[in-house]
Amino acid sequence: MTDETRPPEGRMPSDFPESQGRPEFLPADDQAEQSGWRSETASFESGRWGDPSGRPGDTASYGSPSYPPPASYAASGQAPTEEPTPPNSTRTYESPFFGNSAGPPPFGGGDKRPPPPPNALGMGAGWAPPPGGLTSAPAPRRGPGTGVLIVLAVVIALVASGLGSVGTYLLTRSSSGGTDPSYSLGPIPSGATNRAPDSVAGVAARARSSVVSLEVNANSAEGVSGSGFLIKDGYVVTNNHVVAPAAKGGDIQIMFNNRKTTKGRIVGRDPGSDLAVVKPEETFGTPEITLGNSEDVVVGDPVIAIGSPLGLTGTVTTGIVSSLNRPVIAGDESGTSTEEPAYISAIQTDAAINPGNSGGPLVNGKGEVVGVNSAIATLSRSMSSQGGSIGLGFAIPVNQARRVAEEIITTGKAKRPKIGIVLDKDYKGQGVRIASGPTEGRQPVDAGGPAAKAGLKAGDVIMEIDGLMLQDGNELIALIRSKSPGSKITIKYQRAGQDRTATLTVTADDNPTPTPS
């Protein structure tokens, strides 16, 4: 193939339609690969490639490859015309991509080879790609698909909606103070107020109607409040320390469960048992309460305390019997009273008893009175009507209260149970010892008394009463005073280190003295 028949240099890929197929690349001659290009200009010499400078022998010559005519030319039957080039002349090529070849090399450095045009295609048989290889244009970047855009739009809408709701809530709450005009807790459930008769509510409903509140005003002392309960014939049982301030000229106001009030008068009182009886002027049809049997009470029984703690009339508290025969010294804690203290063998309960409960009833599960609330224990380990409840309340057994009330109503005073001995207050051992000699002009054992008849002597140590081991003299006194005159007790005592047993009959002192006996 001659230069005149060869296609023009610098053809673009568009000259080769894809429908005609892409010509294959052929491997270049080994000698061509070793020598390469040395200048940006090339000369044709007798159909040979040579040194552009015209120096013979400097560069190896290559045979010019033959090219098939392009498809467009073959179809027309015409060969491209080209201005002839004289032999041994030099043709200068201008690249549309890199400018005039006579200029500086576009890539710098010592490599004088021009780069191939972008996306160059094969030029026919015998041609090979330039030594630098082909440079492919990067593939165009594709954007996200339609599905991705839809999902993204939905997510953005949901987030915007949530943020809008939160903002609306915060603005509404700050402006309205948290109110909601449509807020409702729903309708109130229907129910009944009827309770089983043996429930706490049922028992309280029956017993409360018989409980009263007392307000005592003394002429020379501060007023006292307490509780009481109505018994047969309209009498009211209460504590002695509640009504004692009115014994010297004060007055007593009694308020019933229906909140009607009337005046009352003292029928009689017994400081030794801390019990008293008051007669109200009017009862307003109030029913009497039912009295039970304190001998049937056992530890663990449920009980209910009713009264007016701190003036709160009709207050009901519940608990159990915590202990029995608990020795308690109760009465006036001010230290100004000349009356003897009360020795009580009490029923202990954890039902809350507070100031104002004194004199109120302690009832069992049947609504029967089993005790008269009288004292509470405080953290100072003393009994006081002024302290708050710590779950240690004490009540006088109802059997003792029954006897004392009957005696007061019938005679105006109560009998004092006794066994006729004087105790040794300095004894610190186990049990209780009878004094060894006369005390304040009185013999250790009363002649002809219950103890003397049972064979007890001075110096004997009483260990038990009715199977209960004694801790100290106060417990013995409280136990004896809880008994009714004429009742029998069994005692166990020691003499000269030997255990003995005796049975005594409790008697009563018609004129009790301040000194316990």
C-alpha positions in Angstrom: 0.0 0.0 0.0 1.3 3.4 -1.0 1.0 6.7 0.9 -1.6 7.9 -1.6 -3.9 4.9 -0.9 -3.5 5.0 2.8 -6.3 6.7 4.8 -5.6 10.1 6.3 -3.9 10.1 9.7 -5.7 11.0 12.9 -9.0 9.3 12.1 -11.6 9.3 14.8 -13.4 6.2 16.1 -16.6 7.5 14.4 -15.0 6.5 11.1 -15.5 2.9 12.0 -19.1 2.0 12.5 -19.8 -0.6 15.1 -21.9 -2.6 12.7 -18.7 -3.4 10.6 -17.0 -4.9 13.6 -13.9 -3.8 15.4 -10.6 -4.7 13.7 -8.4 -6.8 15.8 -5.1 -5.6 17.2 -2.1 -7.4 15.8 1.2 -7.7 17.7 3.8 -5.1 16.8 7.1 -6.1 15.4 9.7 -7.0 18.1 12.2 -4.5 16.6 9.5 -1.8 16.6 8.9 -2.4 20.3 12.6 -2.1 21.1 13.2 1.1 19.2 9.9 3.0 19.7 9.3 6.6 18.7 11.9 9.2 19.0 10.2 12.4 17.8 6.8 14.0 17.5 7.2 14.2 13.7 7.4 11.3 11.3 8.6 11.0 7.7 7.7 8.6 5.0 10.4 7.5 2.8 9.6 5.1 -0.1 6.9 3.6 2.0 9.2 3.2 5.0 9.3 4.8 8.4 12.6 6.4 9.3 14.4 8.8 11.4 12.6 12.2 11.3 15.9 14.0 11.3 16.9 12.2 8.0 20.0 10.7 9.5 20.5 7.4 7.8 21.3 4.3 9.8 20.3 5.9 13.1 16.9 4.4 13.2 15.7 1.1 11.9 13.2 1.3 9.0 9.9 -0.4 9.2 7.7 -1.6 6.5 4.5 0.2 6.1 1.6 -2.0 7.0 -1.3 -2.2 4.5 -4.7 -1.1 5.6 -8.1 -2.2 4.3 -10.2 0.7 3.2 -12.8 1.9 5.6 -16.2 0.6 5.1 -17.5 3.9 4.0 -14.9 4.1 1.2 -15.5 0.6 0.1 -19.2 1.3 -0.2 -18.6 4.3 -2.4 -15.9 2.7 -4.5 -13.8 5.8 -4.1 -10.5 6.1 -2.4 -9.8 9.2 -0.4 -7.7 11.7 -2.1 -4.6 13.1 -0.6 -2.0 15.5 -1.6 1.1 13.5 -2.7 4.1 13.7 -0.7 7.5 13.9 -2.3 9.9 11.2 -1.6 12.3 11.7 1.2 10.2 14.5 2.5 8.9 14.9 5.9 5.2 15.1 6.8 4.1 16.9 9.9 1.0 15.7 11.8 -1.1 17.8 14.0 -3.1 16.0 16.5 -6.6 17.4 17.3 -6.1 16.3 20.8 -2.6 17.4 21.6 -1.9 20.3 19.3 1.0 20.8 16.9 3.6 18.0 17.2 6.3 20.6 16.9 5.5 22.0 20.4 6.8 20.6 23.7 5.8 17.1 24.6 2.5 17.1 26.5 3.7 14.6 29.1 7.2 16.0 29.8 10.1 13.8 30.6 12.4 12.0 28.1 9.6 10.0 26.4 9.1 11.6 23.0 6.2 9.4 22.0 2.9 11.1 21.5 0.0 9.6 23.5 -2.7 7.8 21.6 -6.0 9.6 21.0 -8.7 8.8 23.6 -10.8 5.7 22.8 -8.5 4.8 20.0 -9.6 1.8 17.9 -7.6 -0.7 15.9 -6.3 0.6 12.6 -6.1 -2.6 10.7 -3.7 -5.4 10.2 -0.2 -4.9 11.3 -1.1 -2.1 13.7 -0.6 -2.4 17.4 -1.6 0.0 20.3 1.0 2.6 21.2 3.6 1.3 23.7 1.9 3.3 26.5 -1.3 1.3 26.2 -4.9 2.4 25.8 -6.5 4.9 28.1 -10.2 4.2 28.7 -12.5 7.0 29.7 -14.2 6.5 33.1 -17.7 5.1 33.0 -20.3 7.7 33.8 -21.6 7.7 37.4 -25.2 6.6 37.8 -27.5 8.3 40.4 -29.8 6.4 42.8 -32.6 4.5 41.4 -36.3 5.5 41.5 -37.1 3.0 44.3 -34.3 4.3 46.5 -35.6 7.9 46.0 -39.1 6.8 47.0 -38.0 5.1 50.2 -35.8 8.1 51.1 -38.8 10.4 50.6 -41.0 8.3 52.8 -38.4 8.2 55.6 -38.0 12.0 55.4 -41.7 12.4 55.6 -42.0 10.2 58.6 -39.2 11.9 60.5 -40.6 15.3 59.7 -44.1 14.2 60.9 -42.6 12.9 64.2 -40.6 16.0 64.8 -43.7 18.1 64.1 -45.8 16.1 66.5 -43.2 16.5 69.3 -42.9 20.2 68.7 -46.7 20.6 68.8 -46.9 18.6 72.0 -44.1 20.7 73.7 -45.7 23.9 72.5 -49.2 22.8 73.7 -47.9 21.6 77.0 -45.9 24.8 77.7 -48.9 27.0 76.8 -51.6 25.0 78.5 -49.8 23.9 81.6 -50.3 20.2 80.8 -54.1 20.3 80.8 -56.1 18.1 78.4 -59.8 19.0 78.0 -60.6 15.5 76.8 -58.8 13.7 79.7 -60.9 11.2 81.7 -60.2 8.4 84.2 -63.4 6.6 83.2 -66.5 6.1 85.2 -66.5 5.3 89.0 -67.1 1.5 89.5 -70.3 0.6 91.2 -70.2 -1.3 94.5 -71.9 -1.9 97.8 -71.2 -0.8 101.3 -72.6 -3.9 103.0 -70.0 -5.9 104.8 -70.0 -9.3 106.4 -71.0 -9.2 110.1 -67.8 -10.9 111.1 -65.5 -8.7 109.1 -63.6 -5.8 110.7 -66.0 -3.3 109.1 -69.0 -5.3 110.2 -67.7 -5.6 113.8 -66.7 -1.9 113.9 -70.1 -0.8 112.7 -71.8 -2.6 115.6 -69.3 -1.6 118.3 -68.8 2.1 117.3 -72.3 3.1 118.1 -71.7 2.3 121.8 -68.4 4.2 122.1 -68.4 7.8 123.5 -65.9 10.6 123.7 -65.2 12.4 127.0 -64.0 16.0 127.4 -63.0 16.8 131.0 -62.5 20.4 132.2 -60.9 20.9 135.6 -61.1 24.1 137.5 -57.4 24.2 138.3 -55.9 21.9 135.7 -55.7 21.5 131.9 -58.5 19.7 130.2 -58.3 16.0 129.4 -59.9 14.0 126.6 -60.6 10.3 126.5 -63.0 7.6 125.5 -65.5 5.2 127.1 -68.3 2.7 126.2 -71.9 2.4 127.2 -72.9 -0.6 129.4 -76.2 -1.7 130.9 -78.6 1.0 132.2 -76.7 3.8 130.5 -73.5 3.8 132.5 -70.2 4.6 130.9 -67.0 2.8 131.7 -63.7 4.7 131.3 -60.3 5.1 132.8 -59.7 6.8 136.2 -57.0 9.0 134.9 -59.4 10.4 132.3 -62.0 11.7 134.8 -59.7 12.3 137.8 -59.3 16.0 137.0 -63.1 16.5 137.4 -63.2 14.8 140.8 -62.6 18.2 142.5 -65.2 20.3 140.9 -64.7 20.0 137.1 -67.3 19.0 134.6 -67.5 16.2 132.0 -69.0 16.5 128.5 -69.9 13.3 126.8 -70.3 13.0 123.0 -72.0 10.0 121.5 -71.5 8.4 118.1 -74.4 10.4 116.7 -72.5 13.6 117.8 -75.0 14.5 120.3 -73.6 15.7 123.6 -74.6 15.7 127.3 -73.1 16.2 130.7 -72.0 13.4 132.9 -71.1 12.8 136.6 -68.7 10.5 138.3 -70.3 7.5 139.9 -67.1 6.1 141.4 -63.5 5.5 140.5 -60.7 3.1 141.5 -57.1 4.4 141.1 -55.6 1.0 141.9 -57.1 -0.5 138.7 -57.4 2.8 136.7 -61.1 2.3 136.2 -64.1 4.6 136.7 -67.8 4.8 136.0 -69.6 7.9 134.7 -73.4 8.4 134.4 -74.5 10.6 131.5 -77.7 12.7 131.8 -79.0 11.4 128.4 -78.0 8.5 126.2 -80.0 9.4 123.1 -81.1 5.8 122.5 -77.5 4.6 122.2 -77.3 0.8 122.5 -75.1 -0.9 125.2 -72.0 -2.8 124.1 -71.6 -6.5 124.7 -69.0 -7.6 127.2 -66.9 -10.7 126.5 -64.6 -13.0 128.6 -61.0 -12.0 128.9 -60.1 -15.5 130.1 -60.8 -16.8 126.6 -58.4 -14.5 124.9 -55.2 -16.1 123.5 -52.1 -14.6 121.9 -52.7 -14.0 118.2 -56.5 -13.3 118.4 -57.5 -10.4 116.1 -58.7 -7.3 118.1 -60.1 -3.9 117.3 -59.4 -0.7 119.2 -62.1 2.0 119.1 -61.9 5.5 120.6 -61.1 9.2 120.0 -57.4 9.6 119.7 -56.4 13.2 119.7 -60.1 14.1 119.7 -60.9 12.2 116.5 -64.1 10.5 117.5 -65.0 7.0 116.2 -61.5 6.0 115.2 -61.0 2.3 114.5 -57.7 0.5 114.5 -57.0 -3.2 114.3 -54.3 -5.6 115.3 -53.8 -8.8 117.3 -53.2 -9.8 120.9 -49.4 -9.7 121.3 -49.1 -11.0 124.8 -51.1 -11.6 128.0 -50.5 -10.9 131.7 -48.1 -8.1 130.9 -47.4 -6.2 134.1 -48.0 -2.4 133.6 -48.0 0.5 136.0 -50.4 3.1 134.7 -52.1 6.2 136.0 -51.2 9.9 136.3 -47.8 10.5 134.8 -47.5 14.2 135.9 -46.2 13.3 139.3 -48.6 15.7 141.0 -51.3 13.2 141.9 -51.4 11.8 145.5 -53.2 8.7 144.3 -51.5 5.4 144.1 -50.5 4.1 140.7 -52.5 1.4 139.0 -51.0 -2.1 138.7 -52.4 -3.9 135.7 -51.9 -7.4 134.4 -52.6 -6.2 130.9 -53.5 -7.5 127.5 -50.8 -6.4 125.1 -51.8 -5.5 121.5 -50.3 -4.0 118.4 -53.5 -2.2 117.5 -52.7 1.5 117.4 -53.6 3.2 120.7 -52.9 6.9 121.1 -53.7 9.7 123.5 -57.5 10.0 123.6 -58.0 6.2 123.2 -57.8 5.7 127.0 -61.0 4.2 128.3 -62.2 3.0 124.9 -63.0 -0.7 124.3 -60.7 -3.4 122.8 -63.1 -5.8 121.1 -62.6 -9.3 119.6 -63.8 -10.6 116.3 -67.4 -11.0 117.6 -67.6 -7.4 118.7 -67.4 -8.2 122.4 -65.3 -6.1 124.7 -62.2 -8.0 126.0 -60.3 -5.1 127.4 -60.3 -1.4 128.3 -57.5 0.5 126.6 -55.4 2.2 129.2 -51.7 2.7 128.4 -49.1 2.6 125.7 -45.3 2.1 125.8 -43.0 4.8 124.6 -39.4 4.6 123.5 -38.4 5.6 127.0 -39.9 2.4 128.2 -42.4 4.2 130.3 -46.2 4.1 130.1 -47.6 7.4 128.9 -50.9 8.7 127.6 -49.1 11.5 125.8 -46.8 9.6 123.5 -47.6 8.2 120.1 -48.3 4.6 119.2 -45.3 2.3 118.5 -47.4 -0.8 118.4 -47.3 -1.5 122.1 -50.7 -0.9 123.6 -52.1 -2.3 126.9 -55.7 -2.9 128.0 -57.2 -3.9 131.3 -58.8 -7.3 131.1 -62.6 -7.0 130.8 -63.3 -9.5 133.6 -61.5 -7.1 136.0 -63.3 -4.1 134.5 -66.7 -5.9 134.9 -66.1 -6.6 138.6 -64.8 -3.1 139.4 -67.8 -1.5 137.5 -70.3 -3.6 139.4 -68.7 -2.8 142.7 -68.6 0.9 142.0 -72.2 1.0 140.7 -73.5 -1.0 143.7 -71.3 0.5 146.5 -69.6 3.5 145.1 -66.1 2.0 145.5 -64.2 -1.1 144.4 -62.7 -3.8 146.6 -59.0 -4.4 146.7 -57.9 -8.1 146.1 -55.1 -9.3 148.4 -53.3 -12.4 149.8 -52.0 -10.7 153.0 -48.2 -10.3 152.6 -45.5 -7.6 152.5 -42.8 -7.9 149.8 -39.1 -7.4 150.2 -38.4 -4.5 147.8 -34.6 -5.0 148.0 -34.7 -8.6 146.7 -33.0 -9.0 143.3 -33.1 -12.7 142.8 -35.5 -14.9 140.8 -39.1 -14.8 142.0 -40.5 -12.6 144.7 -39.5 -12.8 148.4 -41.7 -12.1 151.4 -40.2 -9.5 153.7 -38.1 -11.0 156.6 -39.3 -8.5 159.2 -41.8 -5.8 160.0 -42.1 -3.0 157.4 -43.5 0.4 158.6 -45.2 -1.3 161.5 -46.7 -4.1 159.5 -45.8 -7.8 159.8 -44.5 -9.7 156.7 -47.5 -12.0 156.7 -51.0 -10.9 157.9 -52.2 -13.1 160.7 -55.3 -15.0 159.6 -54.8 -13.9 156.0 -54.8 -16.1 152.8 -51.0 -16.5 152.9 -50.9 -17.4 156.6 -53.6 -19.9 156.1 -51.7 -21.5 153.3 -48.6 -21.9 155.5 -46.4 -19.1 153.9 -43.8 -17.5 156.3 -41.5 -14.5 156.2 -38.5 -15.0 153.9 -40.3 -17.5 151.6 -39.6 -16.9 147.9 -42.7 -17.1 145.7 -41.7 -18.5 142.2 -44.9 -19.0 140.3 -48.6 -18.2 140.4 -50.9 -20.4 138.4 -48.0 -21.7 136.4 -46.7 -18.3 135.5 -43.1 -17.7 136.6 -42.8 -14.3 138.3 -40.2 -11.7 137.3 -40.7 -9.1 140.0 -43.0 -7.8 142.7 -45.0 -5.6 140.3 -46.1 -8.6 138.3 -47.3 -10.4 141.5 -49.3 -7.3 142.6 -50.9 -6.9 139.1 -51.8 -10.6 139.0 -53.5 -10.5 142.4 -55.4 -7.3 141.6 -56.8 -8.9 138.4 -58.4 -11.6 140.4 -61.9 -11.5 141.9 -62.2 -11.8 145.7 -63.0 -15.4 146.6 -61.1 -16.9 143.6 -58.4 -19.5 144.3 -54.8 -19.4 143.0 -52.0 -21.9 143.2 -48.5 -20.7 144.1 -45.1 -22.4 144.0 -42.5 -21.1 146.5 -39.1 -22.0 148.0 -38.1 -22.3 151.6 -34.5 -23.1 152.5 -33.9 -24.2 148.9 -36.8 -26.6 148.8 -39.8 -26.2 146.4 -43.2 -26.2 147.9 -46.8 -25.7 146.6 -49.8 -24.1 148.2 -53.4 -23.0 147.3 -54.7 -19.6 148.4 -58.1 -17.9 148.3 -58.0 -14.3 147.4 -59.7 -11.9 149.7 -60.5 -8.2 149.5 -59.7 -5.1 151.6 -62.9 -3.1 152.1 -60.8 0.1 152.8 -57.8 0.0 150.4 -54.7 1.9 151.4 -52.2 3.6 149.0 -49.6 1.0 149.8 -50.0 -2.1 147.6 -50.5 -5.4 149.5 
